[in-house]
Amino acid sequence: MEKKILGLLLGFLAGIIDLIPMLIQKLTWDANLSALSLWIISGFLIAVSNLKMKGFIKGVVISFLVLIPALFLIGWNEPFSLLPIIVMTLLLGSILGFLIERWGK
């Protein structure tokens, strides 16, 4: 499968995985859409990036770079919610980078 399409599809899947606990917590739709778009964009950027690093590291780096603006907004009002967000970004970003690197052409 073409790497760009794979990045978008896997990014969407990562977004759905990230949304599950958010929907259970009944978070607002702006937060849900923000998380979903973060993963779709991260998947695409990981797929088209030519950074010279292993796939899982590239996934983590790009995912955190995309997340940084939201971290300021979230952390300003709810600093304790940053820990689960950082853990989820670390996990999903590394998995996303690994799978895109492995399955992409």
MDAnalysis code that builds the backbone (N, CA, C; Angstrom):
import MDAnalysis as mda
import numpy as np

u = mda.Universe.empty(315, n_residues=105, atom_resindex=np.repeat(np.arange(105), 3), trajectory=True)
u.add_TopologyAttr("name", ["N", "CA", "C"] * 105)
u.add_TopologyAttr("resid", np.arange(1, 106))
u.add_TopologyAttr("resname", ["MET", "GLU", "LYS", "LYS", "ILE", "LEU", "GLY", "LEU", "LEU", "LEU", "GLY", "PHE", "LEU", "ALA", "GLY", "ILE", "ILE", "ASP", "LEU", "ILE", "PRO", "MET", "LEU", "ILE", "GLN", "LYS", "LEU", "THR", "TRP", "ASP", "ALA", "ASN", "LEU", "SER", "ALA", "LEU", "SER", "LEU", "TRP", "ILE", "ILE", "SER", "GLY", "PHE", "LEU", "ILE", "ALA", "VAL", "SER", "ASN", "LEU", "LYS", "MET", "LYS", "GLY", "PHE", "ILE", "LYS", "GLY", "VAL", "VAL", "ILE", "SER", "PHE", "LEU", "VAL", "LEU", "ILE", "PRO", "ALA", "LEU", "PHE", "LEU", "ILE", "GLY", "TRP", "ASN", "GLU", "PRO", "PHE", "SER", "LEU", "LEU", "PRO", "ILE", "ILE", "VAL", "MET", "THR", "LEU", "LEU", "LEU", "GLY", "SER", "ILE", "LEU", "GLY", "PHE", "LEU", "ILE", "GLU", "ARG", "TRP", "GLY", "LYS"])
u.atoms.positions = np.array([
    [0.843, -1.180, 0.000],
    [0.000, 0.000, 0.000],
    [0.884, 1.237, 0.000],
    [0.443, 2.272, -0.699],
    [1.210, 3.507, -0.739],
    [1.347, 4.082, 0.668],
    [2.536, 4.571, 0.971],
    [2.863, 5.004, 2.320],
    [1.955, 6.134, 2.820],
    [1.605, 7.084, 1.948],
    [0.757, 8.201, 2.375],
    [-0.629, 7.716, 2.796],
    [-1.202, 6.829, 2.007],
    [-2.529, 6.286, 2.319],
    [-2.456, 5.461, 3.597],
    [-1.411, 4.653, 3.725],
    [-1.227, 3.852, 4.930],
    [-1.116, 4.750, 6.163],
    [-0.359, 5.841, 6.042],
    [-0.216, 6.780, 7.160],
    [-1.552, 7.379, 7.569],
    [-2.362, 7.761, 6.593],
    [-3.685, 8.320, 6.903],
    [-4.589, 7.278, 7.558],
    [-4.595, 6.055, 7.019],
    [-5.448, 4.998, 7.572],
    [-5.013, 4.597, 8.983],
    [-3.724, 4.386, 9.168],
    [-3.240, 4.017, 10.495],
    [-3.386, 5.178, 11.478],
    [-3.236, 6.395, 10.992],
    [-3.460, 7.565, 11.841],
    [-4.907, 7.645, 12.294],
    [-5.834, 7.346, 11.376],
    [-7.252, 7.322, 11.728],
    [-7.519, 6.229, 12.765],
    [-6.916, 5.058, 12.574],
    [-7.082, 3.966, 13.534],
    [-6.521, 4.345, 14.908],
    [-5.356, 4.971, 14.930],
    [-4.778, 5.432, 16.199],
    [-5.694, 6.465, 16.855],
    [-6.297, 7.333, 16.043],
    [-7.238, 8.319, 16.568],
    [-8.452, 7.662, 17.206],
    [-8.964, 6.611, 16.582],
    [-10.111, 5.885, 17.140],
    [-9.716, 5.241, 18.471],
    [-8.533, 4.646, 18.527],
    [-8.048, 4.041, 19.772],
    [-7.930, 5.103, 20.861],
    [-7.424, 6.271, 20.509],
    [-7.277, 7.359, 21.474],
    [-8.641, 7.905, 21.916],
    [-9.616, 7.838, 21.040],
    [-10.947, 8.377, 21.352],
    [-11.730, 7.515, 22.341],
    [-11.475, 6.231, 22.377],
    [-12.279, 5.329, 23.212],
    [-12.314, 5.778, 24.673],
    [-11.160, 5.998, 25.338],
    [-11.253, 6.462, 26.729],
    [-11.839, 7.875, 26.847],
    [-11.648, 8.682, 25.818],
    [-12.190, 10.040, 25.853],
    [-13.713, 10.022, 25.779],
    [-14.260, 9.128, 24.971],
    [-15.717, 9.004, 24.874],
    [-16.298, 8.436, 26.169],
    [-15.588, 7.517, 26.786],
    [-16.042, 6.954, 28.066],
    [-16.092, 8.048, 29.142],
    [-15.118, 8.960, 29.107],
    [-15.077, 10.064, 30.062],
    [-16.058, 11.183, 29.717],
    [-16.705, 11.050, 28.547],
    [-17.654, 12.056, 28.060],
    [-17.002, 13.439, 27.926],
    [-15.812, 13.454, 27.314],
    [-15.146, 14.722, 27.054],
    [-15.858, 15.457, 25.923],
    [-15.569, 16.720, 25.782],
    [-16.254, 17.546, 24.778],
    [-15.826, 17.149, 23.371],
    [-16.675, 17.487, 22.405],
    [-16.393, 17.116, 21.019],
    [-15.195, 17.851, 20.452],
    [-14.921, 19.054, 20.951],
    [-13.728, 19.742, 20.454],
    [-12.464, 18.988, 20.864],
    [-12.452, 18.424, 22.063],
    [-11.309, 17.620, 22.501],
    [-11.210, 16.331, 21.688],
    [-12.359, 15.701, 21.434],
    [-12.365, 14.462, 20.651],
    [-11.880, 14.696, 19.224],
    [-12.375, 15.732, 18.588],
    [-11.960, 16.037, 17.215],
    [-10.499, 16.464, 17.153],
    [-10.040, 17.148, 18.179],
    [-8.635, 17.542, 18.244],
    [-7.732, 16.309, 18.301],
    [-8.096, 15.336, 19.136],
    [-7.292, 14.114, 19.253],
    [-7.313, 13.314, 17.959],
    [-8.479, 13.184, 17.356],
    [-8.582, 12.438, 16.102],
    [-7.748, 13.100, 15.009],
    [-7.844, 14.406, 14.889],
    [-7.076, 15.097, 13.850],
    [-5.580, 15.030, 14.128],
    [-5.179, 15.051, 15.394],
    [-3.758, 14.926, 15.731],
    [-3.197, 13.631, 15.170],
    [-3.937, 12.538, 15.312],
    [-3.424, 11.245, 14.866],
    [-3.464, 11.086, 13.358],
    [-4.476, 11.629, 12.717],
    [-4.513, 11.564, 11.254],
    [-3.354, 12.366, 10.671],
    [-3.129, 13.557, 11.195],
    [-2.023, 14.399, 10.714],
    [-0.676, 13.758, 11.042],
    [-0.542, 13.210, 12.243],
    [0.713, 12.539, 12.618],
    [1.006, 11.366, 11.695],
    [-0.008, 10.556, 11.411],
    [0.186, 9.426, 10.509],
    [0.666, 9.865, 9.144],
    [0.056, 10.924, 8.616],
    [0.459, 11.437, 7.311],
    [1.895, 11.961, 7.355],
    [2.221, 12.761, 8.379],
    [3.565, 13.339, 8.469],
    [4.641, 12.271, 8.672],
    [4.324, 11.243, 9.441],
    [5.283, 10.145, 9.617],
    [5.529, 9.460, 8.277],
    [4.469, 9.266, 7.514],
    [4.586, 8.571, 6.228],
    [5.388, 9.361, 5.207],
    [5.254, 10.679, 5.175],
    [5.935, 11.468, 4.150],
    [7.287, 12.012, 4.610],
    [7.597, 11.864, 5.891],
    [8.852, 12.380, 6.418],
    [10.023, 11.505, 5.976],
    [11.139, 12.151, 5.700],
    [12.345, 11.391, 5.363],
    [13.431, 11.590, 6.421],
    [13.002, 11.795, 7.661],
    [13.951, 11.888, 8.762],
    [14.720, 10.585, 8.871],
    [15.999, 10.679, 9.106],
    [16.854, 9.496, 9.182],
    [16.882, 8.958, 10.608],
    [15.807, 8.283, 10.993],
    [15.737, 7.637, 12.295],
    [14.823, 6.434, 12.185],
    [14.907, 5.545, 13.149],
    [14.068, 4.355, 13.129],
    [12.603, 4.745, 13.165],
    [11.752, 3.893, 12.604],
    [10.334, 4.192, 12.471],
    [9.644, 4.553, 13.766],
    [9.892, 3.770, 14.824],
    [9.186, 4.050, 16.067],
    [9.654, 5.355, 16.707],
    [10.922, 5.696, 16.545],
    [11.423, 6.966, 17.087],
    [10.856, 8.127, 16.276],
    [10.820, 7.979, 14.956],
    [10.238, 9.010, 14.106],
    [8.777, 9.237, 14.475],
    [8.049, 8.157, 14.752],
    [6.653, 8.265, 15.151],
    [6.481, 9.051, 16.438],
    [7.332, 8.788, 17.404],
    [7.256, 9.505, 18.687],
    [7.594, 10.978, 18.493],
    [8.678, 11.256, 17.775],
    [9.112, 12.646, 17.579],
    [8.034, 13.455, 16.857],
    [7.526, 12.951, 15.764],
    [6.527, 13.695, 14.997],
    [5.231, 13.840, 15.778],
    [4.807, 12.794, 16.469],
    [3.568, 12.870, 17.251],
    [3.678, 13.923, 18.352],
    [4.820, 13.980, 19.027],
    [4.990, 14.996, 20.070],
    [5.102, 16.403, 19.488],
    [5.726, 16.536, 18.331],
    [5.797, 17.860, 17.703],
    [4.399, 18.371, 17.334],
    [3.551, 17.475, 16.864],
    [2.178, 17.861, 16.530],
    [1.385, 18.166, 17.803],
    [1.699, 17.475, 18.892],
    [0.966, 17.634, 20.147],
    [1.336, 18.895, 20.927],
    [2.529, 19.425, 20.738],
    [3.036, 20.524, 21.577],
    [2.049, 21.688, 21.739],
    [1.438, 22.225, 20.679],
    [0.516, 23.352, 20.899],
    [-0.656, 22.993, 21.821],
    [-1.172, 21.785, 21.679],
    [-2.290, 21.361, 22.535],
    [-1.831, 21.165, 23.978],
    [-0.592, 20.754, 24.183],
    [-0.090, 20.571, 25.544],
    [-0.155, 21.866, 26.342],
    [0.160, 22.975, 25.701],
    [0.078, 24.263, 26.402],
    [-1.355, 24.580, 26.798],
    [-2.280, 24.372, 25.880],
    [-3.684, 24.671, 26.163],
    [-4.246, 23.752, 27.247],
    [-3.950, 22.479, 27.154],
    [-4.463, 21.513, 28.125],
    [-3.805, 21.717, 29.484],
    [-2.491, 21.843, 29.499],
    [-1.742, 21.950, 30.743],
    [-2.025, 23.224, 31.517],
    [-2.438, 24.256, 30.831],
    [-2.709, 25.524, 31.505],
    [-3.861, 25.369, 32.493],
    [-4.910, 24.656, 32.090],
    [-6.091, 24.505, 32.937],
    [-6.122, 23.186, 33.703],
    [-5.571, 22.123, 33.128],
    [-5.632, 20.801, 33.741],
    [-4.274, 20.106, 33.663],
    [-3.315, 20.539, 34.453],
    [-1.969, 19.969, 34.331],
    [-1.898, 18.474, 34.638],
    [-2.813, 17.958, 35.473],
    [-2.767, 16.535, 35.814],
    [-3.215, 15.644, 34.658],
    [-3.919, 16.205, 33.693],
    [-4.351, 15.406, 32.545],
    [-3.235, 15.240, 31.510],
    [-2.111, 15.909, 31.711],
    [-1.007, 15.792, 30.754],
    [-0.355, 14.414, 30.786],
    [-0.291, 13.785, 31.943],
    [0.383, 12.490, 32.045],
    [-0.256, 11.425, 31.157],
    [-1.578, 11.194, 31.225],
    [-2.144, 10.185, 30.325],
    [-2.021, 10.558, 28.849],
    [-2.055, 11.837, 28.544],
    [-1.903, 12.278, 27.152],
    [-0.492, 11.970, 26.658],
    [0.500, 12.237, 27.485],
    [1.890, 11.976, 27.108],
    [2.131, 10.470, 26.947],
    [1.579, 9.673, 27.853],
    [1.749, 8.215, 27.758],
    [1.096, 7.685, 26.485],
    [-0.127, 8.136, 26.200],
    [-0.834, 7.669, 24.998],
    [-0.085, 8.110, 23.734],
    [0.461, 9.302, 23.733],
    [1.220, 9.784, 22.574],
    [2.490, 8.969, 22.389],
    [3.146, 8.642, 23.473],
    [4.351, 7.817, 23.395],
    [4.030, 6.433, 22.817],
    [2.972, 5.815, 23.322],
    [2.604, 4.474, 22.855],
    [2.107, 4.483, 21.412],
    [1.100, 5.298, 21.140],
    [0.525, 5.308, 19.789],
    [1.513, 5.845, 18.754],
    [2.297, 6.842, 19.115],
    [3.284, 7.385, 18.183],
    [4.334, 6.358, 17.788],
    [4.820, 5.595, 18.771],
    [5.834, 4.581, 18.448],
    [5.238, 3.452, 17.609],
    [4.031, 3.027, 17.941],
    [3.379, 1.967, 17.160],
    [3.103, 2.451, 15.736],
    [2.601, 3.668, 15.621],
    [2.293, 4.238, 14.310],
    [3.558, 4.333, 13.453],
    [4.638, 4.855, 14.019],
    [5.895, 4.953, 13.276],
    [6.423, 3.601, 12.854],
    [6.353, 2.629, 13.747],
    [6.834, 1.275, 13.443],
    [6.035, 0.651, 12.302],
    [4.694, 0.719, 12.404],
    [3.852, 0.072, 11.389],
    [3.949, 0.758, 10.028],
    [4.019, 2.071, 10.013],
    [4.143, 2.785, 8.730],
    [5.473, 2.439, 8.081],
    [6.531, 2.383, 8.862],
    [7.841, 2.048, 8.313],
    [7.870, 0.604, 7.809],
    [7.208, -0.275, 8.513],
    [7.236, -1.692, 8.163],
    [6.359, -2.027, 6.975],
    [5.162, -1.454, 6.913],
    [4.185, -1.822, 5.877],
    [4.172, -0.884, 4.686],
    [4.737, 0.303, 4.823],
    [4.688, 1.285, 3.724],
    [5.685, 0.992, 2.625],
    [5.318, 1.388, 1.415],
    [6.198, 1.189, 0.252],
    [6.794, 2.504, -0.169],
])
